[in-house]
Amino acid sequence: MAFSGNFMCTSFKKELLYGVHDFDLANGDTFKIALYDNNASFDASTTAYTTSNEVSGTGYTAGGGALTNVDPTSSGTTALTDFQDETFSTATITARGALIYNTTPNTTSLSVTNPTVVVLDFGGDKTSTAGDFTIVFPTADASNAIIRIA
Amino acid sequence: MSFPALELDLNPDFKVEVHTTQNRGFTPEEVAERCADKIISISDSANPAIQAQAHAFRKHIVKVLEFYMREAIKSDRTTVYNAIKDSGNLELAELIRRL
């Protein structure tokens, strides 16, 4: 029972083909990032947000923080999208990893609730004390962006 | 005729960074560094002369960002000062102004 790396959820890949997720900034879905302690056990088979082992503390509300989408784009033959960095302000929390999930999926063709996108492993416990806890996403390019279709 | 499969997965080297603070917020310098990383990335395999130019440009960008972040902080503090003053908490407003 522990984080064991970063994973793109297999269910997310299938859901893309059903048109479940929209990453558009202006009109897209609302994606959230929820933080977890190291008792959480997530991998590519994780399908939905859960409150089990979610962190708690000042400056953090169950469900996590809403992410700001970045309009999908392309670079060469790779399509990609990104999120703006997310900060939990004046927070006293310790987290080992996170789930990004969609709170407003398109369920026209597939019935899903809070479907997950990726599992993020911070590589160790990260703590803020009455301070800022910021998740910094990698450079949004064809080699590093968090979601890329090559 | 076969078609190449679309690849959709995380890069094996993929990682998110987590930056935290204890009993304070991020300084303008810290935020400016993070911001500069979003604006400009410098390839290790680029021509050394171009790398040097890019590093110089990045350094300049960081300084500009720091300056305007401080301007924004000062201006926001003025707004906060006035909001607190208008609510009748003159002492607290003065403490904010002196930060």
gemmi code that builds the backbone of each chain (N, CA, C; Angstrom):
import gemmi

chains = {
    "A": [
        ("MET", (0.845, -1.194, 0.000), (0.000, 0.000, 0.000), (0.877, 1.239, 0.000)),
        ("ALA", (1.211, 1.683, -1.185), (2.049, 2.879, -1.279), (2.060, 3.349, -2.726)),
        ("PHE", (2.485, 4.584, -2.901), (2.640, 5.078, -4.267), (3.816, 4.345, -4.925)),
        ("SER", (3.675, 4.026, -6.192), (4.727, 3.267, -6.868), (5.052, 3.840, -8.251)),
        ("GLY", (4.832, 5.131, -8.422), (5.184, 5.758, -9.694), (4.043, 6.561, -10.276)),
        ("ASN", (4.331, 7.176, -11.418), (3.311, 7.952, -12.135), (2.609, 7.057, -13.144)),
        ("PHE", (1.307, 7.220, -13.263), (0.556, 6.386, -14.202), (-0.497, 7.209, -14.931)),
        ("MET", (-0.637, 6.936, -16.211), (-1.812, 7.434, -16.924), (-2.843, 6.333, -16.826)),
        ("CYS", (-4.019, 6.683, -16.363), (-5.016, 5.650, -16.096), (-5.532, 5.040, -17.409)),
        ("THR", (-5.614, 3.731, -17.421), (-6.076, 3.028, -18.623), (-7.509, 3.412, -18.957)),
        ("SER", (-8.320, 3.590, -17.919), (-9.716, 3.983, -18.154), (-9.776, 5.339, -18.852)),
        ("PHE", (-8.823, 6.219, -18.539), (-8.789, 7.543, -19.171), (-8.581, 7.405, -20.680)),
        ("LYS", (-7.694, 6.502, -21.069), (-7.428, 6.315, -22.501), (-8.706, 5.874, -23.220)),
        ("LYS", (-9.427, 4.955, -22.588), (-10.678, 4.492, -23.197), (-11.694, 5.633, -23.234)),
        ("GLU", (-11.755, 6.385, -22.147), (-12.735, 7.476, -22.076), (-12.481, 8.548, -23.127)),
        ("LEU", (-11.211, 8.736, -23.504), (-10.914, 9.705, -24.569), (-11.635, 9.306, -25.867)),
        ("LEU", (-11.663, 8.009, -26.106), (-12.303, 7.532, -27.334), (-13.823, 7.653, -27.268)),
        ("TYR", (-14.352, 7.798, -26.065), (-15.789, 8.013, -25.892), (-16.123, 9.512, -25.796)),
        ("GLY", (-15.109, 10.364, -25.883), (-15.350, 11.809, -25.802), (-15.765, 12.267, -24.424)),
        ("VAL", (-15.228, 11.598, -23.393), (-15.625, 11.913, -22.017), (-14.958, 13.193, -21.500)),
        ("HIS", (-13.742, 13.464, -21.975), (-12.944, 14.556, -21.396), (-12.741, 15.712, -22.369)),
        ("ASP", (-12.888, 16.934, -21.858), (-12.682, 18.145, -22.664), (-11.732, 19.053, -21.887)),
        ("PHE", (-10.558, 19.301, -22.455), (-9.529, 20.067, -21.752), (-9.509, 21.545, -22.148)),
        ("ASP", (-10.493, 21.986, -22.890), (-10.543, 23.389, -23.315), (-10.596, 24.303, -22.082)),
        ("LEU", (-9.885, 25.424, -22.156), (-9.856, 26.349, -21.018), (-11.208, 27.018, -20.791)),
        ("ALA", (-11.788, 27.558, -21.865), (-12.995, 28.355, -21.705), (-14.248, 27.507, -21.480)),
        ("ASN", (-14.380, 26.426, -22.221), (-15.632, 25.663, -22.192), (-15.450, 24.202, -21.782)),
        ("GLY", (-14.241, 23.858, -21.340), (-13.956, 22.453, -21.053), (-14.457, 21.994, -19.693)),
        ("ASP", (-14.071, 20.775, -19.342), (-14.478, 20.175, -18.079), (-13.667, 20.743, -16.913)),
        ("THR", (-14.160, 20.492, -15.701), (-13.439, 20.908, -14.492), (-12.636, 19.723, -13.966)),
        ("PHE", (-11.323, 19.870, -14.014), (-10.429, 18.834, -13.494), (-9.926, 19.272, -12.123)),
        ("LYS", (-9.801, 18.311, -11.235), (-9.308, 18.614, -9.889), (-8.096, 17.761, -9.563)),
        ("ILE", (-7.315, 18.241, -8.616), (-6.187, 17.444, -8.130), (-6.396, 17.206, -6.642)),
        ("ALA", (-6.435, 15.942, -6.268), (-6.618, 15.553, -4.860), (-5.314, 14.959, -4.343)),
        ("LEU", (-4.987, 15.265, -3.104), (-3.718, 14.823, -2.508), (-3.936, 13.629, -1.583)),
        ("TYR", (-2.936, 12.753, -1.522), (-3.051, 11.524, -0.729), (-1.786, 11.246, 0.065)),
        ("ASP", (-1.969, 10.492, 1.153), (-0.798, 10.045, 1.907), (-0.303, 8.722, 1.311)),
        ("ASN", (0.768, 8.193, 1.867), (1.396, 7.028, 1.239), (0.698, 5.714, 1.562)),
        ("ASN", (-0.446, 5.785, 2.247), (-1.240, 4.565, 2.412), (-2.093, 4.306, 1.173)),
        ("ALA", (-2.169, 5.315, 0.303), (-2.950, 5.144, -0.924), (-2.189, 4.227, -1.876)),
        ("SER", (-2.946, 3.466, -2.623), (-2.325, 2.529, -3.559), (-2.998, 2.692, -4.917)),
        ("PHE", (-2.373, 3.496, -5.780), (-2.948, 3.769, -7.097), (-2.005, 3.280, -8.191)),
        ("ASP", (-2.585, 2.892, -9.301), (-1.778, 2.554, -10.473), (-2.625, 2.797, -11.724)),
        ("ALA", (-2.213, 2.243, -12.849), (-2.913, 2.493, -14.109), (-4.353, 1.983, -14.084)),
        ("SER", (-4.652, 1.073, -13.143), (-6.011, 0.522, -13.088), (-6.959, 1.385, -12.254)),
        ("THR", (-6.455, 2.469, -11.680), (-7.302, 3.370, -10.890), (-8.294, 4.070, -11.822)),
        ("THR", (-9.557, 4.057, -11.454), (-10.577, 4.568, -12.385), (-11.315, 5.818, -11.904)),
        ("ALA", (-11.338, 6.045, -10.565), (-12.146, 7.176, -10.087), (-11.571, 7.744, -8.789)),
        ("TYR", (-11.891, 8.998, -8.557), (-11.493, 9.676, -7.320), (-12.055, 8.943, -6.110)),
        ("THR", (-11.271, 8.911, -5.045), (-11.731, 8.323, -3.797), (-11.296, 9.195, -2.630)),
        ("THR", (-12.073, 9.141, -1.563), (-11.693, 9.904, -0.367), (-10.762, 9.090, 0.534)),
        ("SER", (-10.602, 7.810, 0.215), (-9.777, 6.940, 1.049), (-8.309, 7.369, 0.994)),
        ("ASN", (-7.740, 7.605, 2.166), (-6.334, 8.032, 2.308), (-6.055, 9.434, 1.769)),
        ("GLU", (-7.111, 10.202, 1.506), (-6.914, 11.593, 1.085), (-6.411, 12.389, 2.282)),
        ("VAL", (-5.517, 13.325, 2.047), (-4.953, 14.087, 3.153), (-5.997, 15.052, 3.716)),
        ("SER", (-5.748, 15.524, 4.905), (-6.587, 16.567, 5.491), (-5.675, 17.545, 6.206)),
        ("GLY", (-6.142, 18.737, 6.378), (-5.341, 19.737, 7.060), (-5.801, 21.136, 6.703)),
        ("THR", (-5.252, 22.094, 7.414), (-5.596, 23.488, 7.147), (-5.242, 23.825, 5.703)),
        ("GLY", (-6.175, 24.501, 5.025), (-5.892, 24.935, 3.661), (-6.181, 23.888, 2.609)),
        ("TYR", (-6.715, 22.748, 3.046), (-7.043, 21.704, 2.082), (-8.460, 21.207, 2.323)),
        ("THR", (-9.259, 21.176, 1.268), (-10.637, 20.698, 1.362), (-10.745, 19.376, 0.616)),
        ("ALA", (-11.497, 18.441, 1.194), (-11.670, 17.132, 0.550), (-12.101, 17.322, -0.904)),
        ("GLY", (-11.501, 16.564, -1.773), (-11.774, 16.715, -3.208), (-10.629, 17.412, -3.907)),
        ("GLY", (-9.880, 18.190, -3.122), (-8.702, 18.859, -3.677), (-9.000, 20.184, -4.326)),
        ("GLY", (-8.091, 20.637, -5.169), (-8.209, 21.951, -5.799), (-8.546, 21.836, -7.272)),
        ("ALA", (-9.326, 22.811, -7.753), (-9.676, 22.831, -9.179), (-8.482, 23.321, -9.996)),
        ("LEU", (-8.188, 22.596, -11.046), (-7.064, 22.969, -11.904), (-7.520, 23.935, -12.996)),
        ("THR", (-6.572, 24.720, -13.482), (-6.847, 25.592, -14.626), (-6.347, 24.893, -15.881)),
        ("ASN", (-7.281, 24.606, -16.785), (-6.895, 23.912, -18.019), (-6.033, 24.822, -18.901)),
        ("VAL", (-5.256, 24.188, -19.756), (-4.518, 24.911, -20.793), (-5.009, 24.346, -22.120)),
        ("ASP", (-5.421, 25.220, -23.016), (-5.970, 24.750, -24.292), (-5.054, 23.727, -24.964)),
        ("PRO", (-5.610, 22.615, -25.398), (-4.797, 21.637, -26.131), (-4.176, 22.278, -27.371)),
        ("THR", (-2.982, 21.820, -27.697), (-2.286, 22.342, -28.875), (-1.493, 21.212, -29.497)),
        ("SER", (-0.709, 21.525, -30.498), (0.144, 20.497, -31.093), (1.533, 21.059, -31.340)),
        ("SER", (2.499, 20.147, -31.322), (3.889, 20.503, -31.590), (4.439, 19.402, -32.484)),
        ("GLY", (4.749, 19.749, -33.730), (5.125, 18.703, -34.681), (3.940, 17.774, -34.869)),
        ("THR", (4.154, 16.480, -34.648), (3.060, 15.512, -34.817), (2.456, 15.101, -33.473)),
        ("THR", (2.844, 15.810, -32.393), (2.350, 15.456, -31.055), (1.301, 16.461, -30.582)),
        ("ALA", (0.172, 15.951, -30.127), (-0.854, 16.802, -29.528), (-0.638, 16.784, -28.025)),
        ("LEU", (-0.876, 17.911, -27.375), (-0.602, 17.952, -25.940), (-1.504, 18.941, -25.225)),
        ("THR", (-1.632, 18.710, -23.941), (-2.304, 19.694, -23.108), (-1.595, 19.734, -21.754)),
        ("ASP", (-1.989, 20.693, -20.933), (-1.247, 20.971, -19.710), (-2.235, 21.548, -18.692)),
        ("PHE", (-1.775, 21.728, -17.471), (-2.531, 22.467, -16.453), (-1.622, 23.540, -15.872)),
        ("GLN", (-2.225, 24.625, -15.401), (-1.432, 25.615, -14.669), (-1.035, 25.014, -13.320)),
        ("ASP", (0.097, 25.476, -12.794), (0.521, 25.002, -11.474), (-0.595, 25.254, -10.453)),
        ("GLU", (-0.683, 24.366, -9.488), (-1.752, 24.482, -8.485), (-1.153, 24.732, -7.102)),
        ("THR", (-1.651, 25.743, -6.404), (-1.150, 26.055, -5.071), (-2.259, 25.960, -4.033)),
        ("PHE", (-1.977, 25.235, -2.957), (-2.841, 25.244, -1.780), (-2.199, 26.247, -0.824)),
        ("SER", (-2.881, 27.362, -0.596), (-2.279, 28.471, 0.149), (-2.499, 28.340, 1.645)),
        ("THR", (-1.536, 28.868, 2.386), (-1.589, 28.853, 3.856), (-2.007, 27.466, 4.332)),
        ("ALA", (-1.330, 26.479, 3.815), (-1.737, 25.100, 4.077), (-0.770, 24.387, 5.024)),
        ("THR", (-1.339, 23.548, 5.870), (-0.533, 22.660, 6.705), (-0.925, 21.239, 6.335)),
        ("ILE", (-0.176, 20.669, 5.416), (-0.500, 19.339, 4.907), (0.771, 18.562, 4.552)),
        ("THR", (0.641, 17.254, 4.590), (1.706, 16.374, 4.105), (1.083, 15.419, 3.093)),
        ("ALA", (1.674, 15.356, 1.904), (1.134, 14.477, 0.867), (2.267, 13.751, 0.163)),
        ("ARG", (1.959, 12.553, -0.292), (2.953, 11.747, -0.996), (2.660, 11.686, -2.500)),
        ("GLY", (1.383, 11.927, -2.860), (1.034, 11.847, -4.274), (-0.334, 12.446, -4.524)),
        ("ALA", (-0.810, 12.298, -5.750), (-2.069, 12.949, -6.113), (-2.790, 12.196, -7.221)),
        ("LEU", (-4.073, 12.506, -7.329), (-4.882, 12.034, -8.454), (-5.424, 13.253, -9.170)),
        ("ILE", (-5.363, 13.262, -10.489), (-6.083, 14.270, -11.266), (-7.322, 13.578, -11.814)),
        ("TYR", (-8.481, 14.212, -11.614), (-9.719, 13.582, -12.066), (-10.683, 14.638, -12.598)),
        ("ASN", (-11.668, 14.174, -13.335), (-12.618, 15.054, -14.019), (-13.929, 15.071, -13.248)),
        ("THR", (-14.325, 16.256, -12.784), (-15.561, 16.341, -11.993), (-16.792, 16.586, -12.866)),
        ("THR", (-16.561, 16.921, -14.149), (-17.708, 17.210, -15.029), (-17.561, 16.483, -16.370)),
        ("PRO", (-17.418, 15.164, -16.332), (-17.211, 14.436, -17.588), (-18.464, 14.425, -18.458)),
        ("ASN", (-18.251, 14.225, -19.742), (-19.370, 14.053, -20.673), (-19.814, 12.592, -20.583)),
        ("THR", (-20.999, 12.377, -20.079), (-21.465, 11.004, -19.855), (-22.480, 10.562, -20.913)),
        ("THR", (-22.484, 11.253, -22.032), (-23.445, 10.912, -23.094), (-23.317, 9.448, -23.525)),
        ("SER", (-22.074, 9.012, -23.687), (-21.873, 7.650, -24.213), (-21.316, 6.675, -23.188)),
        ("LEU", (-20.858, 7.207, -22.050), (-20.249, 6.327, -21.056), (-20.581, 6.866, -19.663)),
        ("SER", (-21.075, 6.003, -18.805), (-21.452, 6.443, -17.458), (-20.241, 6.377, -16.530)),
        ("VAL", (-19.743, 7.546, -16.128), (-18.589, 7.610, -15.222), (-18.819, 8.726, -14.208)),
        ("THR", (-18.216, 8.569, -13.038), (-18.295, 9.600, -12.004), (-16.893, 9.894, -11.512)),
        ("ASN", (-16.500, 11.158, -11.576), (-15.162, 11.577, -11.158), (-14.062, 10.669, -11.725)),
        ("PRO", (-14.042, 10.449, -13.025), (-13.036, 9.547, -13.603), (-11.623, 10.133, -13.500)),
        ("THR", (-10.661, 9.270, -13.227), (-9.282, 9.713, -13.057), (-8.579, 9.870, -14.406)),
        ("VAL", (-7.586, 10.752, -14.390), (-6.762, 10.992, -15.581), (-5.371, 10.402, -15.351)),
        ("VAL", (-4.709, 10.888, -14.325), (-3.363, 10.385, -14.027), (-3.171, 10.224, -12.520)),
        ("VAL", (-2.235, 9.353, -12.177), (-1.754, 9.168, -10.811), (-0.379, 9.833, -10.745)),
        ("LEU", (-0.178, 10.698, -9.771), (1.105, 11.389, -9.631), (1.789, 10.976, -8.331)),
        ("ASP", (3.035, 10.561, -8.466), (3.837, 10.161, -7.309), (4.868, 11.257, -7.061)),
        ("PHE", (4.830, 11.877, -5.898), (5.760, 12.971, -5.601), (7.168, 12.463, -5.268)),
        ("GLY", (7.323, 11.167, -5.122), (8.643, 10.594, -4.855), (9.023, 10.609, -3.392)),
        ("GLY", (8.214, 11.197, -2.567), (8.464, 11.270, -1.129), (7.407, 12.162, -0.510)),
        ("ASP", (7.300, 12.133, 0.802), (6.334, 13.004, 1.468), (6.739, 14.465, 1.291)),
        ("LYS", (5.786, 15.297, 0.936), (6.015, 16.741, 0.813), (5.129, 17.446, 1.836)),
        ("THR", (5.727, 18.373, 2.577), (5.006, 19.021, 3.676), (5.073, 20.533, 3.573)),
        ("SER", (3.948, 21.163, 3.803), (3.935, 22.612, 3.995), (3.351, 22.867, 5.380)),
        ("THR", (3.893, 23.875, 6.056), (3.407, 24.232, 7.391), (3.045, 25.699, 7.394)),
        ("ALA", (1.739, 25.981, 7.510), (1.269, 27.369, 7.432), (1.942, 28.072, 6.259)),
        ("GLY", (2.057, 27.358, 5.151), (2.744, 27.901, 3.975), (2.040, 27.487, 2.699)),
        ("ASP", (2.750, 27.566, 1.602), (2.175, 27.225, 0.307), (2.637, 25.834, -0.132)),
        ("PHE", (1.721, 25.095, -0.687), (2.008, 23.757, -1.228), (1.688, 23.830, -2.715)),
        ("THR", (2.722, 23.842, -3.545), (2.529, 24.062, -4.982), (2.949, 22.853, -5.801)),
        ("ILE", (2.057, 22.416, -6.669), (2.383, 21.337, -7.609), (2.764, 21.993, -8.934)),
        ("VAL", (3.990, 21.744, -9.364), (4.517, 22.368, -10.582), (4.513, 21.341, -11.709)),
        ("PHE", (3.739, 21.618, -12.740), (3.670, 20.686, -13.868), (4.850, 20.913, -14.813)),
        ("PRO", (5.260, 19.848, -15.500), (6.429, 19.977, -16.385), (6.142, 20.878, -17.582)),
        ("THR", (7.206, 21.246, -18.268), (7.094, 22.104, -19.447), (6.099, 21.511, -20.440)),
        ("ALA", (5.237, 22.378, -20.958), (4.206, 21.905, -21.889), (4.772, 21.827, -23.300)),
        ("ASP", (5.602, 20.826, -23.541), (6.107, 20.628, -24.896), (5.914, 19.164, -25.306)),
        ("ALA", (6.333, 18.869, -26.514), (6.059, 17.540, -27.081), (6.755, 16.413, -26.333)),
        ("SER", (7.779, 16.758, -25.539), (8.519, 15.713, -24.824), (8.104, 15.590, -23.365)),
        ("ASN", (7.572, 16.658, -22.791), (7.387, 16.674, -21.336), (5.972, 16.922, -20.831)),
        ("ALA", (5.097, 17.402, -21.659), (3.757, 17.779, -21.187), (3.072, 16.603, -20.490)),
        ("ILE", (2.194, 16.926, -19.574), (1.579, 15.865, -18.765), (0.706, 14.945, -19.613)),
        ("ILE", (0.015, 15.482, -20.616), (-0.805, 14.630, -21.485), (-0.404, 14.886, -22.931)),
        ("ARG", (0.123, 13.851, -23.558), (0.609, 13.960, -24.937), (0.109, 12.777, -25.745)),
        ("ILE", (-0.306, 13.059, -26.957), (-0.658, 11.983, -27.889), (0.284, 12.095, -29.074)),
        ("ALA", (1.150, 11.100, -29.206), (2.172, 11.151, -30.267), (1.810, 10.215, -31.409)),
    ],
    "B": [
        ("MET", (-1.682, -2.626, -45.683), (-1.070, -1.387, -45.202), (-1.333, -1.250, -43.704)),
        ("SER", (-0.280, -1.001, -42.937), (-0.477, -0.870, -41.491), (-0.279, 0.582, -41.077)),
        ("PHE", (-0.955, 0.955, -40.007), (-0.844, 2.309, -39.481), (-0.129, 2.280, -38.135)),
        ("PRO", (0.724, 3.278, -37.858), (1.364, 3.315, -36.549), (0.327, 3.600, -35.471)),
        ("ALA", (0.475, 2.967, -34.327), (-0.462, 3.189, -33.223), (-0.225, 4.567, -32.610)),
        ("LEU", (-1.298, 5.187, -32.169), (-1.157, 6.437, -31.429), (-0.627, 6.090, -30.046)),
        ("GLU", (0.332, 6.832, -29.585), (0.878, 6.578, -28.257), (0.361, 7.603, -27.273)),
        ("LEU", (-0.159, 7.115, -26.177), (-0.685, 7.997, -25.143), (-0.239, 7.446, -23.797)),
        ("ASP", (0.841, 7.959, -23.293), (1.333, 7.495, -22.006), (2.231, 8.541, -21.402)),
        ("LEU", (2.538, 8.367, -20.130), (3.449, 9.301, -19.485), (4.875, 8.946, -19.870)),
        ("ASN", (5.668, 9.971, -20.147), (7.087, 9.781, -20.391), (7.692, 9.073, -19.171)),
        ("PRO", (8.563, 8.069, -19.362), (9.154, 7.382, -18.206), (9.881, 8.343, -17.258)),
        ("ASP", (10.371, 9.447, -17.816), (11.073, 10.430, -16.986), (10.120, 11.470, -16.401)),
        ("PHE", (8.825, 11.292, -16.670), (7.864, 12.304, -16.245), (7.865, 12.477, -14.730)),
        ("LYS", (7.804, 13.713, -14.292), (7.607, 13.956, -12.864), (7.045, 15.353, -12.659)),
        ("VAL", (6.223, 15.483, -11.645), (5.795, 16.809, -11.239), (6.682, 17.204, -10.074)),
        ("GLU", (6.940, 18.478, -9.948), (7.695, 18.960, -8.799), (6.717, 19.524, -7.784)),
        ("VAL", (7.065, 19.388, -6.533), (6.262, 19.988, -5.474), (7.142, 20.965, -4.716)),
        ("HIS", (6.717, 22.213, -4.660), (7.447, 23.233, -3.913), (6.618, 23.606, -2.691)),
        ("THR", (7.251, 23.618, -1.541), (6.508, 23.952, -0.331), (7.255, 25.009, 0.470)),
        ("THR", (6.521, 25.680, 1.339), (7.138, 26.649, 2.250), (6.675, 26.363, 3.669)),
        ("GLN", (7.457, 26.811, 4.622), (7.108, 26.633, 6.033), (6.970, 28.015, 6.678)),
        ("ASN", (5.774, 28.293, 7.183), (5.493, 29.533, 7.918), (5.764, 30.805, 7.116)),
        ("ARG", (5.612, 30.723, 5.820), (5.719, 31.897, 4.940), (5.160, 31.529, 3.571)),
        ("GLY", (5.012, 32.527, 2.720), (4.630, 32.253, 1.334), (5.875, 32.248, 0.469)),
        ("PHE", (5.694, 32.023, -0.822), (6.836, 32.076, -1.734), (7.278, 33.524, -1.924)),
        ("THR", (8.562, 33.720, -2.069), (9.087, 35.057, -2.326), (8.947, 35.371, -3.821)),
        ("PRO", (8.999, 36.655, -4.188), (8.951, 36.994, -5.616), (10.072, 36.305, -6.394)),
        ("GLU", (11.233, 36.148, -5.771), (12.351, 35.488, -6.461), (12.003, 34.036, -6.784)),
        ("GLU", (11.401, 33.346, -5.812), (11.054, 31.940, -6.019), (9.994, 31.782, -7.108)),
        ("VAL", (8.997, 32.656, -7.073), (7.929, 32.558, -8.071), (8.459, 32.940, -9.450)),
        ("ALA", (9.330, 33.942, -9.483), (9.885, 34.385, -10.770), (10.692, 33.275, -11.433)),
        ("GLU", (11.438, 32.521, -10.636), (12.217, 31.402, -11.188), (11.282, 30.370, -11.822)),
        ("ARG", (10.184, 30.086, -11.106), (9.226, 29.096, -11.613), (8.570, 29.599, -12.897)),
        ("CYS", (8.239, 30.878, -12.873), (7.589, 31.489, -14.036), (8.526, 31.461, -15.242)),
        ("ALA", (9.799, 31.777, -15.007), (10.774, 31.794, -16.110), (10.903, 30.407, -16.738)),
        ("ASP", (10.784, 29.374, -15.901), (10.862, 28.007, -16.429), (9.718, 27.702, -17.388)),
        ("LYS", (8.572, 28.382, -17.178), (7.431, 28.183, -18.083), (7.631, 28.958, -19.375)),
        ("ILE", (8.362, 30.075, -19.269), (8.527, 30.939, -20.440), (9.641, 30.437, -21.358)),
        ("ILE", (10.725, 30.003, -20.738), (11.887, 29.639, -21.545), (12.499, 28.338, -21.041)),
        ("SER", (12.756, 27.407, -21.960), (13.477, 26.188, -21.604), (14.703, 26.099, -22.512)),
        ("ILE", (15.785, 25.656, -21.946), (17.056, 25.670, -22.665), (17.567, 24.239, -22.815)),
        ("SER", (17.717, 23.821, -24.038), (18.149, 22.443, -24.300), (19.637, 22.265, -24.002)),
        ("ASP", (19.948, 21.155, -23.345), (21.354, 20.836, -23.069), (22.132, 20.575, -24.358)),
        ("SER", (21.408, 20.207, -25.411), (22.089, 19.853, -26.656), (22.178, 21.030, -27.633)),
        ("ALA", (21.708, 22.213, -27.192), (21.775, 23.386, -28.077), (23.217, 23.846, -28.236)),
        ("ASN", (23.466, 24.564, -29.314), (24.783, 25.154, -29.554), (25.189, 25.973, -28.326)),
        ("PRO", (26.433, 25.830, -27.820), (26.852, 26.531, -26.604), (26.634, 28.043, -26.653)),
        ("ALA", (26.846, 28.632, -27.829), (26.647, 30.087, -27.945), (25.173, 30.438, -27.763)),
        ("ILE", (24.316, 29.608, -28.327), (22.868, 29.850, -28.185), (22.439, 29.605, -26.749)),
        ("GLN", (23.014, 28.550, -26.129), (22.726, 28.283, -24.712), (23.078, 29.494, -23.860)),
        ("ALA", (24.262, 30.078, -24.123), (24.712, 31.217, -23.327), (23.761, 32.397, -23.494)),
        ("GLN", (23.332, 32.635, -24.736), (22.381, 33.719, -25.002), (21.064, 33.460, -24.277)),
        ("ALA", (20.615, 32.211, -24.348), (19.337, 31.861, -23.722), (19.412, 32.015, -22.206)),
        ("HIS", (20.547, 31.616, -21.619), (20.697, 31.763, -20.162), (20.705, 33.237, -19.764)),
        ("ALA", (21.353, 34.075, -20.583), (21.387, 35.514, -20.297), (19.980, 36.102, -20.393)),
        ("PHE", (19.243, 35.661, -21.412), (17.878, 36.143, -21.595), (17.005, 35.709, -20.410)),
        ("ARG", (17.180, 34.447, -19.982), (16.389, 33.936, -18.860), (16.660, 34.749, -17.587)),
        ("LYS", (17.946, 35.065, -17.373), (18.327, 35.832, -16.186), (17.635, 37.198, -16.201)),
        ("HIS", (17.596, 37.808, -17.389), (16.939, 39.104, -17.533), (15.439, 38.976, -17.254)),
        ("ILE", (14.838, 37.946, -17.805), (13.400, 37.718, -17.620), (13.080, 37.567, -16.129)),
        ("VAL", (13.922, 36.821, -15.411), (13.685, 36.607, -13.974), (13.674, 37.952, -13.242)),
        ("LYS", (14.618, 38.829, -13.574), (14.691, 40.135, -12.903), (13.456, 40.980, -13.200)),
        ("VAL", (13.002, 40.948, -14.453), (11.806, 41.718, -14.816), (10.587, 41.180, -14.067)),
        ("LEU", (10.483, 39.852, -14.020), (9.352, 39.238, -13.324), (9.370, 39.599, -11.840)),
        ("GLU", (10.548, 39.533, -11.241), (10.658, 39.868, -9.818), (10.174, 41.294, -9.556)),
        ("PHE", (10.621, 42.226, -10.414), (10.256, 43.626, -10.227), (8.739, 43.805, -10.270)),
        ("TYR", (8.114, 43.234, -11.300), (6.672, 43.458, -11.439), (5.863, 42.674, -10.405)),
        ("MET", (6.424, 41.574, -9.911), (5.730, 40.872, -8.825), (5.727, 41.731, -7.575)),
        ("ARG", (6.848, 42.391, -7.307), (6.904, 43.275, -6.142), (5.914, 44.430, -6.311)),
        ("GLU", (5.827, 44.947, -7.551), (4.859, 46.019, -7.823), (3.441, 45.536, -7.525)),
        ("ALA", (3.134, 44.314, -7.982), (1.798, 43.751, -7.774), (1.515, 43.557, -6.285)),
        ("ILE", (2.534, 43.084, -5.550), (2.367, 42.859, -4.108), (2.082, 44.193, -3.411)),
        ("LYS", (2.872, 45.214, -3.757), (2.692, 46.529, -3.129), (1.300, 47.077, -3.424)),
        ("SER", (0.895, 46.927, -4.673), (-0.407, 47.450, -5.075), (-1.540, 46.698, -4.378)),
        ("ASP", (-1.402, 45.372, -4.287), (-2.428, 44.576, -3.609), (-2.494, 44.945, -2.128)),
        ("ARG", (-1.316, 45.210, -1.560), (-1.281, 45.585, -0.141), (-2.032, 46.902, 0.085)),
        ("THR", (-1.921, 47.804, -0.881), (-2.671, 49.064, -0.798), (-4.168, 48.782, -0.814)),
        ("THR", (-4.568, 47.866, -1.689), (-5.985, 47.500, -1.761), (-6.446, 46.873, -0.452)),
        ("VAL", (-5.623, 45.967, 0.100), (-5.973, 45.291, 1.357), (-6.026, 46.320, 2.494)),
        ("TYR", (-5.046, 47.231, 2.515), (-4.994, 48.283, 3.539), (-6.302, 49.071, 3.549)),
        ("ASN", (-6.725, 49.480, 2.366), (-7.940, 50.295, 2.280), (-9.192, 49.513, 2.661)),
        ("ALA", (-9.211, 48.229, 2.285), (-10.375, 47.403, 2.641), (-10.479, 47.260, 4.153)),
        ("ILE", (-9.327, 47.032, 4.803), (-9.332, 46.860, 6.266), (-9.634, 48.201, 6.952)),
        ("LYS", (-9.049, 49.262, 6.419), (-9.298, 50.604, 6.988), (-10.789, 50.945, 6.892)),
        ("ASP", (-11.370, 50.651, 5.735), (-12.787, 50.965, 5.530), (-13.695, 50.156, 6.442)),
        ("SER", (-13.170, 48.994, 6.927), (-13.983, 48.179, 7.834), (-13.817, 48.653, 9.282)),
        ("GLY", (-12.991, 49.677, 9.482), (-12.838, 50.267, 10.812), (-11.668, 49.740, 11.612)),
        ("ASN", (-10.880, 48.832, 11.051), (-9.735, 48.266, 11.782), (-8.453, 49.029, 11.433)),
        ("LEU", (-8.352, 50.241, 11.961), (-7.244, 51.112, 11.569), (-5.884, 50.553, 11.979)),
        ("GLU", (-5.828, 49.963, 13.187), (-4.541, 49.425, 13.666), (-4.047, 48.293, 12.782)),
        ("LEU", (-4.978, 47.378, 12.454), (-4.616, 46.253, 11.600), (-4.207, 46.758, 10.216)),
        ("ALA", (-4.940, 47.748, 9.726), (-4.620, 48.325, 8.419), (-3.199, 48.896, 8.420)),
        ("GLU", (-2.850, 49.539, 9.499), (-1.523, 50.149, 9.589), (-0.438, 49.058, 9.621)),
        ("LEU", (-0.746, 47.966, 10.335), (0.217, 46.848, 10.363), (0.448, 46.297, 8.950)),
        ("ILE", (-0.636, 46.180, 8.197), (-0.530, 45.678, 6.822), (0.299, 46.653, 5.982)),
        ("ARG", (0.057, 47.931, 6.155), (0.763, 48.935, 5.351), (2.268, 48.888, 5.609)),
        ("ARG", (2.634, 48.540, 6.870), (4.055, 48.550, 7.220), (4.793, 47.255, 6.859)),
        ("LEU", (4.076, 46.274, 6.385), (4.725, 44.990, 6.040), (5.815, 45.181, 5.011)),
    ],
}
model = gemmi.Model(1)
for chain_id, residues in chains.items():
    chain = gemmi.Chain(chain_id)
    for i, (resn, *xyz) in enumerate(residues, 1):
        res = gemmi.Residue()
        res.name, res.seqid = resn, gemmi.SeqId(i, " ")
        for name, pos in zip(("N", "CA", "C"), xyz):
            atom = gemmi.Atom()
            atom.name, atom.element = name, gemmi.Element(name[0])
            atom.pos, atom.b_iso = gemmi.Position(*pos), 0.0
            res.add_atom(atom)
        chain.add_residue(res)
    model.add_chain(chain)
structure = gemmi.Structure()
structure.add_model(model)
structure.setup_entities()
